[in-house]
Amino acid sequence: MTCSSVQVQPYLLEALEEKFTLHKLDTTTEPDKAARFLRTHRDSIRAVVGTAFVGADAELIDQLPNLEIVSSYSVGVDKIDLAKCKEKGIRVTNCPDVSTDDVADLALGLMLAVSRRLCPIDRYVRSGLWSKHVLIDFFSKQFSGKTVGIIGPGNIGMAIAKRAEAFGCPISYFSRSQKPACINYNYCPTVVDLAANCDILVVACALTPDTRHIINRDVIDALGPEGVLVNIGRGPHVDEAELVSALLEGRLGGAGLDVFQDEPNVPEELFKLDNVVLMPHVGSATVEARKAMADLVVGNLEAHFLNKPLLTPVV
Ligand SMILES: O=CC(=O)O
């Protein structure tokens, strides 16, 4: 079995080491090292443990002739070539549901942090300016009661909606069709329509070819200079160059971002903007969620090798 050790907690590595023969591939090191690793282990590898950052693309799959299963330590499976896995009869599992609350909590945290300007005001206190009686403009925008627009009312989207409702926020949503579970929410048939009719727009859908750049210039312009974008989905959901110019030019009010196009690289222009809150893709990074995810990764592998039904199959 192989495992990308980036962002993988010791608990998972220990469980994998205890139950399987684990080869760790750290893809952040030189490509040469990865090539050597694959030359040495390619024939013995029957399972790959991927993450939200490194999965199993066609190139990796083609190099592993005995690969049977990819067990991903993530909800999203956009870093795995699912079509290739289907074609080759390779099983794929993920970690749904167990991080839903934590990702939704972070989305609310980002909405609150951007609206109430928590980060710059925290920096003001830390800098000692308050105790020197230097006043800054620390007025912010009310969050309660603002209209929240959700792209993708799946488990995470609905958990965000439920939380925002508790703040008195009316909910609007976009998905390909109206959802019976969203009877109390306002359906918008296009993302531009949704952006034009909400104060805070949240990306909570899966990344697929259809949802790549679902946030484009038209959507950003519809959200406007008072609007806030929150992305807890995937970086490529957003046309990042358009987002950066809109923020720099004041055409968008603010952004709370947990994910980026080319992680771990974040556009440096954003560093100087006080209306932007930046997180290093940590939506599910609570001790509780990551433990439950690790248990699912190991449980799926055990089920597979014991010829039992997979716990959370994707393919
Ligand atoms: O991004 C995190 C995940 O997919 O679990």
The ligand as a Gaussian input file, in Angstrom:
#p B3LYP/6-31G(d) Opt

LIG

0 1
 O      -11.100000      19.004000       1.321000
 C      -11.295000      18.128000       2.092000
 C      -11.945000      16.886000       1.767000
 O      -12.267000      16.648000       0.595000
 O      -12.119000      16.077000       2.698000

